[in-house]
Structure formats: structure tokens, C-alpha cells
Amino acid sequence: MSAFASISFVATEVGCYRRLFDHAFALAGITAPKIAAEVGSIGAIAQLVATGVGFALVPRPAVAGALDRGEIIEVPWPAPTPAAPLIMIWRRRRVQPPALKLLLAAATDNFATVRSADALPRRVVSFPL
């Protein structure tokens, strides 16, 4: 695991994904790596990784296209995979468009139900990063 501490990484600027990046290293007990570049998007991270700037720690779905095209490769993370909650919001309407009805039905079938303080049902799921 100490090998990861000696590798340069490309990361997002300070914010949501960067906090998850820093947390993943802390959770794995790995010293924070050298940051080769800080950029504003995961797409830019994938491009920089493809050109050899460094490694990155990003959500797999965000770089699936680059993986499928062989532009980058996936290296297993040597620690438990952190999870992040996913929250879905939408404008409540009396008449819902068909696409929204399908999405809500899929959420009902695949996400755990939780109740908030106001007792309205909520659907939540954590995705590994």
C-alpha cells in the first residue's frame, strides 16, 4: 500500500470528490499522495491520466467510456471501498412525465426506503466509489 503514497495523482479541486479522495487514502491508512494536478472535472482527470500525468481515484461509472476505449486501465484499490450516499430530487407534479414515472418505479424497486423527520418516504442507496 505504501506504493500508492509514492505515485503522483490527479485529483479534483477541493470540494465533494476531493473530500472523498482524501477520505479514501485516510481509510486505507495511506499517506496522502503527491498531487500532480488539480482539475475541475472527472473528464479532465481521465484525459490527464490517459496522457500519463498520474493515477486517479474516481467513481468507475464516470470513466467507463475511457475504460471501454482502452484509454485508461483500472487498478484495484488496496482497501475497503468507501461509499457515498446518492440523493435524488425532482419537482413534484400532479401529472408525471412517463420517463419520470419509470425512474421513480426503478428507484422504488432498487433503493432502500428511509423516512425523514417529516415522515415522507425517501429512497436511498450508497454506491461504492
ABEGO torsion letter per residue (X at the ends): XAAAAABBBBBBBBEAAAAAAAAAAAAAGBBBBBBABBBABAAAAAAAAAAGAEBBBBBAAAAAAAAAAGABBBBBBABBBBBBBBBBBBBBBABBBAAAAAAAAAAAAABBBBBBAAGBBBBBBBBBX
